[in-house]
């Protein structure tokens, strides 16, 4: 690849200057970094990428180009390479290095430090780099920070583009002068997409293309109940580019089976192709789960990735009403910029006829830069520019609450938690270690693999509940709770199909393990809103578990609950009316109320013990945190302490007794809720600089 003049300017200045590089999507940042090392073979370079995948990809390029003067790390691997941390699988390693002020354990002192994707930096990563610079003790080091303010997607994890834009004020260890340069030419983004971004989206010329293919953007305006035309266009393009080379992107993957337009689109695609959606509560690196499937993912999950064809669902004003109520809808949404620039060849934008086009778009230039299909009159729909109402009531499911936590909060939680591990006595000699986490089956004449671990885990409590209570009442209680919670987010939400399917199963009378598995799959579908999962598992007849699994589950439950007094799958909820922590958050942030809810696995009121059950190869502190939050809610509701909180992993026959001080835990819960209810963008530049410069 030929080096552009912009890249040449960066390479020429790097030894004498510190450089802030604002780089558009696909502009060859990695290539620029490697060209620096290639140009100055007598100098040492340290390139810090944002994640493991980018690190590995760049390391392969280094080997291929036979470069021996550059090492490539991410923030986690820096702790291993430079500070001797043995296992740096998560942010604990970063926090350990900072908190314990570990000494350098590696003597590779770079002349040039290159920090990539700096708009995604957070305070912990900044502290690590600040410490590294101090420990390297090289005031003549050159620093190059690269990034794209428009790609700051992880604000919910407290990343901040100002680590890029204000780098000259916060990376002060190097004594060299700071300059600002740009990379404005994209080698990935097609010319027609660049035209759309410049003329219609941002309305300024900021990106140019080196990828001239003249394939137009399709802007599809469609009625969600009459999607034949849009489905044909989508399916034809998937056939052209292939499922391996296609993304279907959305702001959220939660749907329901009757009213949500996304589900109608997914169902039409699912008629021809199997779908893959990554499930946040399932931790696996099994790449075969994607095989022979079209990947459906959130925009946030596509950073650093690219496909030939990118289909963007929800490219309309509903985004601001449903997902971005705090954002100004007159300002271009950077999230959609990231989505669009994942495409190497073709972009399809989906605007439902129910919603106005995005307010910030130039409606005239939509027609000039896109191939518009559908009701042209919908382009004239007016969007709400002012006084968009914000729903101040916030609902957190416990499982939702612990997703995407600030790692420093989890780090603090580990310090207040005592974990005692015991081997289950297992008098009945049961063995769950052969239970499948995934199954293979044929779907549309293709062999696919589906993860079933969440469904298996649900059955640990569904089976004893079925044996000892009116199971049908319990199931519909869960369904009604799901409907109530989801209607707070979408007034049209309903689960008619799911309810009909469950009624059909209960008509059989006595239920087999296959019937219970079927019900568990329906409940998981209802909770996640992912109808495709049910459709793709349907042909399995839900027969991957046998009667022995059911019998063994009952034996285990009987051993830990010999009197049969344990309650299963009961719902919990607290709010500001009955909890001081929630009341404090409400008052400080001006919210009407925060509702914290969930469903515990098992609670024995006679012994006053809480049990959470897992069926997994490994347990982690997020699972412990989830159990502790359930424990806390029960203690608040009962106004008394629990005798014990257990997490029982049946797969390994390990029982974990969790102990924590309630007052210390309330501090953790407060931090979690505050983190979830606030936004990094609320800080102005002065507040940001004060926090960053004073951090240690």
N, C-alpha and C positions, 0 to 999 in steps of 0.2 A: 504494500500500500504506500502510495506517495504521501510524503509529509506535507501538510498545508502550511501556509505562511504563519498562521496563528500558532500551530504546534511548534514551528521553528522558533518563534519569538520566545515561547516558554523555555524551550531547550537551551537557547542562547543565553538566557538570563538567570538560569537556575543556580549557577555557582556563585554569583555575586549578589543575588537578591533573594528575598523571600517573596513568594508569589501567591496571590489569591486568584484562582481560576474559576470563573463562572462558565460552566460548560453545559450546552444543551444535550438533550437525550441522544445517545448514539454517536457522540462526537469524537470518540477515540481517546478517552482519558487513559485507559490502560496502555494503549499503543504509545501515547506520549510519554508515559512513565518509563516504559521499556526502552524507548528511543533515547531517553536521557542516559540510562545505564550503558547503552550501546555506544553513545557518543563519547562518554567520559569513563573509559575502562579503568583508569587509575583512581577513580573515586568509588566510595562505598555508598550504596543506596538501601534504605529501608522503606518498603511500600506497605502501608497499612490499609487493607480493604475492609469493607463493612461486615462481610459474613464469610462463612466457611466455603460456600460454593464459589464465590468470587475469588477467594484465596486459592482454592484448588485449581480453578481454571487458569488463573494468572501464573501459578507455579508451573503448570504444564507448558505455557508459552515461554517461560524463562528457560526451561530445559530444552525446548525445541530450538530456541535461539542461542543456546550455549552461552548464556550469560552467567558469569561467576561472581559478579560484583554487586548483586542485588539479592536481598532476601524479601520474601513476601509473607506477611502475617496478617491475621485479623486481631481484634482486641483481646480475644480469649487466648490465642496462641502466643501473643506477646508475653503473657504471664508465664507461659511454659518456657519459652525461649530465653527471656531476659531475667526471669525471677524464680525459675526452678519449680513452679507449681506443677505437680504431677498430673492432676486430672483437671483440665480446664474446660469442662463440658458446658458450663454456663457462667453467668455473671458473678457467681460466688468467688471465682478465681480473681476477677478484677477487684472486687471489694476486699478480698483478703490481702492483696498486694497493697492496696491503699491504706486499709486500717492498720495493718501490721508494719507498714513502712519497710517492706522487704528490701534487701540489698540486691544490687545487680549480680547476676550469676552467669553473665555472658559478655564476652569482650569484643563483640562486633560493634564498633563505634561508627555510625554512618556519618558521611559528609552531607548527605541529603536525606531528609525525612519527607516522604510523600504521604499525605493523608487523603484518602479517596472517600467520596460520598459523605462529606463533612456535614451536609445539611441534616444527616440522620444521627449525628452525635448527640449524646445526652451528658448529663453532669458526671456520671460515673466514668464514662469513657474519656471525657475531658480531663478528669482528675488523674487517670492513668497516664495519659500522654504528657500532662504537666509534670508528673513525677518522673516519667521516663526521660524527659528533656533535662530535668534537674540532675538526675543520676548519671546521664551520659556526660554531663559537664563539658559541653562543647559549645561555647558561645558563638563560634564561627559556623555552626551548622546552618544549612539552608533548609527552609521549610516551604513546601508547596502544598497548599490545601486546594482540593478540587471538589466541585459539587454543583448542584443545580437547585437553587432556591425553590423552583417550581416543583421539585420532586420531594418536598418535605411531607411525607405521608404518615410518619410515626409520631405525630404530636400527642396522640393518646398515650404514648410511651415516653413523653416529655423530650422527644428530640426537638431541635430548634435550628432553623436555618441561620441564626445569628452566629453560631460557631463558625460558619463560613463567612458571612458578610462582615463580621467584626473580628476576624482572625487576627488582624494586625494589632488589635487592642488586648487580646487575651492570650496569644502565644508570644509572650514578650521575652522569652529566654534568649532567643537568637538576637544578636546585635545588628544584623543586616537590615537594610532598608526594605520596606514592603512596597510592592507594586501590584496593580490589578490588570489581569489579562483575560481574554475570553476565547472560548471555543464555540463558534456559532454554526459550524458546518457539520451536519449529521450524515454519517455513512450508512445509517440504518433507515431512518424515517424517509418514506417516499416523497417525491416532490409534490404530489397532489395533497398529501397530508400536511406538508409544510405550508402550502398555500392556504389551506383551511385554517391552520393555527395562526398564521400571520394576519390574514384578512378578516376572518370571521370570529375567531376565538379571542385572541389577545388584542387584535386590531393594531398591531405594531410589527414591523419587520425585525424579528429577532432570531429566526432559524432559517437556514438554507440547506438544501438537500444535495447530497452527492449520489443519491439513489433515484435516477430518472426512470420511472416505469410507466407514468401516465395512466395508471389504473385509478379510476375515480372512487371517491368515498360514496358509499350508498347511505343516504339518510332516509330511513324508513319510518313513515308515520302510519300507525296501524291501530285498528280496533282490536282490543284483547280478545273479544268474542268472535272475531272473524279474521283469523290469522292465516288463512290458506295462502294468500299471496306472499306475505312476509316469510312464512315457513318455507315456501318453495325457494325463495331467494336465498335464505340461510342454508338450507339443505344442499342446494346446487353449489354454493360456494364452498361448503365443507367437502363436498365430493371433489371439487377442483383442487383444493389445497391439501386435503387429507386431515383426518382427525388428529394425527400427531403434530400437525403444524397449525393448529387452531386453538385459540382461547375464546371462551365466552365469559365475559367479565360482568360483574354486577357489584353494586354497593353493599348488598347483603344477600346471603344465600338462604335466609329464612323465607319460606313461602307457605301457602296452604293450598289444599288440593282443589279448591272450588272458585276462588275469586281473584287470586293474585295473578297479574299478567305474566310475571316471570314464570310461574308454574305452567301456564298455558304454553309458553315458548318452550320450556324444558320438556313438557310432555310431547310436543310435536317433534322435537329433536330426538327424544327418547324412543319414539316410534321406529326410528331407523338406526340409532347409535346408542350404545351403552354410555353412561355418564360417569365421570369421576369428580367427586367433590371431597376435598380434604376435610376430615372431621377433627375438630380441634381437641376433642376429648380422647382421641385415639392417637397414641404416640407410636408410630412405626415408620421405618425407612424402607418398607417393602415396595419397591418400584413396580412390581408386577400388578399392584392394585390399579395402576394407570393403563396397563396394557389393553389395547383394543377399545379404549374409551376416549370420549371427548372430554377435555378438562374444563370444568366450570369452576371459576374461582373468583375471589374478591379482587378488586383493584389493588388493595394494599399488599396482596400476596404476589404481585407480579414484578416487584422491583428487581432490576438486574436481569430480567428475563425477556424473551422476544419470541414471536411466532410470525409466520407468513400472514395468517388471517387473524384479525382481532375483531370480535363482535362485542359491542358495548351496549348492554341492556341498561335502561333507566336513564338515558341521555335526555332528560327533560326536567321541567321545573319541580316535579315531585321529589327530586333529590333533596331540595332545600326544605321541603315541608316534612319529610320523613327522616332524613339522616343528618341534615346539616342546619338545624334550626338556629344555631348560633352564628352561622356564616352570613355575610352580606351577599345576597343573590345577584347583586349588580356587578360583583367582582368575579372574574373568571376563576373557576374551580380548578386548582392544580391537580386534583385527583383525576379529573377527566383528561388532563394533559398527559399524565403518566399512562393512563389506559390507552389513549390513542397512539402514543409513541412507542408502544410495544410492537407495533406492526412493521413488518419488513416489506409487505406487498399490498395488503388490502385491509380497509377498515369499513365496518358496517355499524352505523349508529341507529339505535332503536328509540323512537319517541312515541309513546302511546298517545292516541288521539284524545285521551282523557286530560292530558296535561299540556300546558303551554310549553313552547321551546324554552330552553335555558335563557334567563333574562339578559345575560351578558352577551349573548350571541348577536352578531349583525344579521338580522333576518334576511336582508337583501342578498348578502354574500353567501348565505346558505345555498341559495339558488345558483349562485355563480361558481361556487367551489365544490358542490356536491351533486350527485345524481339523486334527486328527491323523488321518492315513490310514495304514493298514498294521497291523502287529503291535503292538498296545498293550502286550503283555507285554515287548517290547524296552525299554520305558521303565524297567522294573525292573532291567535289567542293571546290575551294579555296576561302577564304574570303579576303576582303581587309583589310590588317593589317596596312597599312600606308596611310597617305594623304587622309583620307576620307573628301570629300568636305563638308563644312558647309554652309548651306544657311543662309546668314546673314540678309536677308529680313524677317521681322517679321510682321505677321498679327494678330491683336487682334479684335475680335468681342467684342462689349461692354459687352454683357452677359458673354462672356468667360473671359473678363478682371477682372470682379468682383468675379469670382469663386476662392475659396481657398485663400482669402486675408489674409495677416498678420493682426491679430485682432487689433494690436496697430494702424494700419493705419485707420481702420474703426472707432476706438475709437477717433482718432483725427478728422476725418470727422464729427462725431456727434457734436463735440465742435464748429465747424464753421458753422453748418447748423441750420437755424431757421425754425421750422415747425409750421405752423398755421393750425389748423383743423377746418373745416366747415361742417355743415350738408347740403347736397344737397337739394335744394328747392323742387325738385320732384313734379312739378305742375301736371304732368300726373299720379301721384300716381302709378308708376311702382314698381315691387318687384322682385328682382333677388335672394332673399335669399333662394328660393326653387330650384335653379338650381343645378343639381347633379354634384358632383366632381368626381364621379366614377359610373360605370354601371356594372351590372352582365350580363353575357351571356354564352352560351354554346360553348365550343371549343373542338373538338375531344371527344365529349361525356362527358366532364368534365365541371363543373360550375367554371368559373373564374371571376375575378373582374379586371377591367381596369380603370386606372385614366384617365379622359378626361378633366381635368381642364385647361391644356395648350391649348387644342383645343378650348374649350369654350371661353377662354380669347382672342384668335386670332379673333374670330368671332365679337367681339365688334367693331373692325375696318374694318373687311372684309365686313360686312353687309352695312354700309354707303358707303364704297368704291364701292361696287357693284351697289348701287342705283344711284350714281352720276357720275361715270366715265366709261370708257371702261375697265371693270374689267379684261377682258382677257389679255389686254396689261400689266396691273399692275402685274398680276400673273406671266406672263412669264418674266417680268423684274426681279421679285424676284428669279425665277428659274435660270435665266442667271447669276444673282449676286452670288447665291449659287455655281453654277458651276465654275465661275471665281475664287472665293475665295478658293474653295476646290481643284481646279486644281493646285493652288500654292503649295498645300501639296501633291497632288497625281495627276500626269499628266494624268493618265488613268481614272480619275473620270468622270462619266457620269450619267445622270438621264433619260435614254430613257424610261423606264417603267412608271416613274412618268409623263413625258410629254405626253405619249400616254393616260394614264388614265385621265389626265386633259382635253385633246382634246375630249375624248369621252363624258365627262360631259358637255362641252360647246356646243356640237352638239345638246343638248336638247333645246337650246334657253333660255326661261325664267327659272331661277334657283329657286328651293325651298330651304328652310332652310336645308333640308337633303343634297341637292347638295352642298351648301356652306360648310356644316360641312364636307362632303366628301373631298372637295378641301382643307379645313383647315388641315385635317388629312394627306393628301398627302404632303402639304407644311411642316408640322411638321416632317414627315418622311424624306423629303429631307434635311431639316436643320440638323436633328440629325443623319441621316444615319441609322436609326433603322427600317429596313423593317418589322420586326416582328410585330411592333405595328399596322401597317396598316393591316397586314394579320389577326391579332387577333380581330380587330374591324370590319373587313369587313362584317362579318355575322350579325352585329347589324343593318345593312342598314343605319347607321348613323342617327338614328331617335330618339335619346334621348332628343333632343330639338324640340320644336314645333313652330308654326307660331307666337305665342304670344311673344316668345323670340325675334324674328326678329322685330316685331312691337314695342316692348318695347325698344329695342336697338335704333331704329330710333327716338323714342320720346325723349330719353335721349340726344342723339346727337343734336337733334333740339333745345332742351332747352339750351344747352351750346353753340350752334353755330346757332343762329336763322337766320343769313344771308346765311348760307350754304357756307361759304368761307374757311372752314377748309380743309387742305390737310391731307391725311392718308397714312401711310405706305411708306413714302419716304425714300430713302437710304441716308446715310451720310458717308462721309469719309474725314479724314484729315491725313496729313503726314508731314514729316520734311520740305517739300517745303512751307507749309503754316501754320506751327505752331512752335513756339519757344521752347515749352516744348519738343516736339518730336525731334526737331533739337538738343537740348541739350543732350538728352539721346543718340541719334545717335553718337554724337561726343565723349561723355564720354566713351561709350562702344564699339566704333569702328564698328557700324552697318551700313549697307547700308541705310536702311530706316525702320521706324516703321510705319505701316498703322493702323489707328484706325477707325473702321467702325461699322455701325449698321443701324437699321431701326427704326425711331421713330413711335409712334402710331398716334399722331395728332399734326399738327402745323397750327395755324391761322396767316397768314402773315398780315392780315388786323388789327388784335388786337395785333399781335406780342406776342402770347402766345403759349407755348408748353404744350401738354396734354399727359400724360401716363395713360393708363387704366388698371385696375386690376379687377379680379373677384375672390377674395380670402377671407377667413375668417379673416386673419390677414395680415397687411403690416409690413415691417421691413426696417431697414436702408440700406440693400443691394438694395432694390427696390428704395429707395430714391436716393442712389448713382447712380444707373443706369439712373434714370431720370435726375439727375444733369449732368452726363457726356453727355447725349444727348443735354441738354441745353447748355453746354459749347461748343460742336461742332458746334451747330447752330450759336451761338454768334461769334465763330471764322470765320465761313464761311460768315456770313452776315456782319461781322465787326461792329456790334452794339449789345447793351444789349437787352435782352428779357424783356418785360414788366412783364411777370409772367411765372413760371414753376409750373404746377399742376400735382399731382398724384391723380387720381379719382378711388376709390374702389367702383364699382357698387354693389358689394355684400352687403356692409354695408351702402351705400349711404353717404360715407364720402369723402370729398375733402380736400387734403393737399396742401397748398401753401408752396413751398420750396424756401427759400431765402439764398443766400450765397455770400460772397465777392469773386470776380473772382480771385484776386491775391492769396488769401488764398487757394482757390480751386485748383489753379495751383500747389501749393506746395503739396497738397494731390495727385493730378494726377501724379506729378513727382515721388513721393514715390511709388505709385502703379506700375508705369511702370518700375522703377528701381528694385523694388522687383520682378517683373515678369521676368525681363531680366537677372538677376544675379543668381548665385548659391552659396550656403553656402560653398561648397567644395573648393571654390576659396581661402578661408582663410587658412593660415598655422597655426600650433599649437600656435606659439607665438602671432599671430594676434588674434586668438580665445581667448587665455588666457588674453590678454590685454583688449579686449572688455568685457569679462565676469567679470574679477576682478575689473574693474573700473565702472561697472554698479551700479546704485542706483535705 
